[in-house]
Amino acid sequence: MSATGVRPAAGRKIVPWVGVLARLVVGGVWLVAGLLKIPDPAENVRAVRAYQLLPESIVPTVGYALPIVEVLVGLLLILGLLTRISAVLSALLLVAFIVGIAAAWARGLEIECGCFGGGGGPAENASAKYPWEIARDFGLLLLSGWLVWRPRTPWALDNRVLPTVNP
């Protein structure tokens, strides 16, 4: 037994499965969020615009591209392909979303987040939802960080297509 009271062998068996769970949860969220946004690209543009953070010249590009990026990151994480790169992209997107929601909250904007489609319009008591949305995204950020740190997991295509580096 170690000083923590956990048998080291048990920890070595559990840790890889934490990564599988992280991949499936974060990847699943990205996949669902992106797929829900794809049918109405104009609505995505409105949601991005509502945050009032980006120059108008790039708002349409971000609005149209974001669902595609979300689906791609989600699929890569679920499949366990290019896991570390996908997790870094996931983490960067989540930081951007946390900053966006926090900025909207700090400026007193009452808008739907548009996280799973919709959004862009005014919403009653949206500021009451902001802490929960930030907490959700922070939890997903932690899981993404885990995958950046430990990208090799069971049931991942990385294990078949990428060579293992031995230190």
C-alpha positions as CSV (number, residue, x, y, z in Angstrom):
1,M,0.0,0.0,0.0
2,S,1.1,3.5,-0.7
3,A,0.9,6.5,1.7
4,T,-2.6,7.3,0.3
5,G,-3.9,3.9,1.2
6,V,-4.5,3.0,-2.5
7,R,-2.8,-0.1,-3.8
8,P,-0.5,1.0,-6.7
9,A,-1.6,-1.8,-8.9
10,A,-5.2,-0.9,-8.6
11,G,-4.5,2.7,-9.5
12,R,-2.6,1.6,-12.6
13,K,-5.6,-0.4,-13.7
14,I,-8.1,2.4,-13.1
15,V,-6.3,5.4,-14.4
16,P,-6.5,4.5,-18.1
17,W,-10.3,4.0,-17.8
18,V,-10.6,7.6,-16.4
19,G,-9.2,8.7,-19.8
20,V,-11.8,6.6,-21.6
21,L,-14.6,8.1,-19.6
22,A,-13.1,11.6,-20.2
23,R,-12.9,11.0,-23.9
24,L,-16.5,9.7,-24.1
25,V,-18.0,12.5,-22.0
26,V,-16.2,15.4,-23.5
27,G,-16.4,14.0,-27.0
28,G,-20.1,13.2,-26.6
29,V,-20.8,16.8,-25.4
30,W,-18.9,18.3,-28.4
31,L,-20.7,15.9,-30.8
32,V,-24.1,16.7,-29.5
33,A,-23.5,20.4,-29.3
34,G,-22.2,20.6,-32.9
35,L,-24.9,18.4,-34.4
36,L,-27.6,20.4,-32.8
37,K,-26.2,23.6,-34.3
38,I,-25.6,22.4,-37.9
39,P,-29.2,22.6,-39.1
40,D,-29.4,26.4,-38.5
41,P,-26.1,28.2,-39.3
42,A,-27.7,31.6,-39.2
43,E,-28.8,31.0,-35.6
44,N,-25.2,30.2,-34.7
45,V,-24.0,33.4,-36.2
46,R,-26.7,35.3,-34.1
47,A,-25.5,33.5,-31.0
48,V,-21.8,34.4,-31.6
49,R,-22.9,38.0,-32.4
50,A,-24.9,38.2,-29.1
51,Y,-21.8,38.0,-27.0
52,Q,-20.5,41.2,-28.5
53,L,-16.9,40.1,-28.2
54,L,-15.6,39.5,-31.8
55,P,-15.3,42.0,-34.6
56,E,-18.3,41.8,-36.9
57,S,-16.1,40.9,-39.8
58,I,-15.3,37.5,-38.3
59,V,-18.6,36.7,-36.5
60,P,-20.1,34.9,-39.6
61,T,-17.0,32.8,-40.0
62,V,-16.9,31.7,-36.4
63,G,-20.7,31.1,-36.4
64,Y,-20.5,28.8,-39.4
65,A,-17.3,27.0,-38.5
66,L,-17.9,26.4,-34.8
67,P,-20.4,23.5,-35.2
68,I,-18.1,21.7,-37.7
69,V,-15.1,22.1,-35.3
70,E,-17.2,20.8,-32.4
71,V,-18.4,17.8,-34.3
72,L,-14.8,17.1,-35.5
73,V,-13.3,17.4,-32.0
74,G,-16.1,15.3,-30.6
75,L,-15.6,12.5,-33.1
76,L,-11.8,12.5,-32.7
77,L,-12.2,12.2,-28.9
78,I,-14.8,9.5,-29.0
79,L,-12.7,7.5,-31.5
80,G,-9.5,8.2,-29.5
81,L,-7.7,9.5,-32.6
82,L,-5.2,12.3,-32.2
83,T,-6.4,12.5,-28.7
84,R,-3.9,15.0,-27.3
85,I,-4.4,17.4,-30.2
86,S,-8.2,17.1,-29.9
87,A,-8.0,17.6,-26.1
88,V,-5.9,20.7,-26.6
89,L,-8.5,22.1,-29.1
90,S,-11.3,21.1,-26.7
91,A,-9.5,23.0,-23.8
92,L,-9.0,26.1,-25.9
93,L,-12.6,26.1,-27.0
94,L,-13.8,25.6,-23.4
95,V,-11.6,28.5,-22.2
96,A,-13.0,30.7,-24.9
97,F,-16.6,29.7,-23.9
98,I,-15.9,30.3,-20.2
99,V,-14.4,33.7,-21.0
100,G,-17.4,34.5,-23.3
101,I,-20.0,33.5,-20.7
102,A,-18.2,35.3,-17.9
103,A,-17.9,38.4,-20.0
104,A,-21.6,38.4,-20.9
105,W,-22.4,37.9,-17.2
106,A,-20.0,40.7,-16.1
107,R,-21.5,43.1,-18.7
108,G,-25.1,42.3,-17.6
109,L,-26.1,40.7,-20.9
110,E,-29.1,38.4,-20.5
111,I,-28.6,36.1,-23.5
112,E,-29.0,32.4,-24.2
113,C,-25.6,30.8,-24.3
114,G,-26.2,29.0,-27.6
115,C,-24.1,26.1,-26.3
116,F,-26.4,23.5,-27.7
117,G,-28.1,25.4,-30.5
118,G,-30.3,28.4,-30.3
119,G,-29.0,31.3,-28.4
120,G,-28.4,34.8,-29.5
121,G,-31.6,36.1,-28.2
122,P,-32.5,37.7,-24.9
123,A,-33.3,35.3,-22.1
124,E,-35.0,35.9,-18.8
125,N,-32.8,35.1,-15.8
126,A,-29.9,34.1,-18.1
127,S,-27.5,35.4,-15.5
128,A,-28.8,32.8,-13.1
129,K,-27.7,30.1,-15.6
130,Y,-24.3,31.6,-16.2
131,P,-22.6,30.1,-13.1
132,W,-23.9,26.6,-14.0
133,E,-22.8,27.0,-17.6
134,I,-19.3,28.1,-16.4
135,A,-19.2,25.2,-14.0
136,R,-20.1,22.7,-16.7
137,D,-17.5,24.1,-19.0
138,F,-14.9,24.1,-16.3
139,G,-15.6,20.4,-15.5
140,L,-15.2,19.6,-19.2
141,L,-12.0,21.7,-19.3
142,L,-10.6,19.6,-16.4
143,L,-11.4,16.4,-18.3
144,S,-9.8,17.8,-21.5
145,G,-6.7,18.7,-19.4
146,W,-6.6,15.1,-18.2
147,L,-6.5,13.9,-21.8
148,V,-3.8,16.4,-22.7
149,W,-1.8,15.0,-19.8
150,R,-2.7,11.3,-20.4
151,P,-3.9,10.9,-24.0
152,R,-3.2,7.1,-24.2
153,T,-6.4,5.2,-23.2
154,P,-7.9,1.8,-23.9
155,W,-10.3,1.5,-26.8
156,A,-8.5,4.3,-28.8
157,L,-7.5,4.4,-32.4
158,D,-4.3,6.1,-31.3
159,N,-3.2,2.7,-30.0
160,R,-3.4,1.3,-33.5
161,V,-2.2,4.1,-35.8
162,L,0.3,6.0,-33.7
163,P,3.5,4.5,-32.4
164,T,4.1,4.3,-28.7
165,V,7.1,6.4,-27.6
166,N,9.1,4.7,-24.8
167,P,11.1,7.1,-22.6
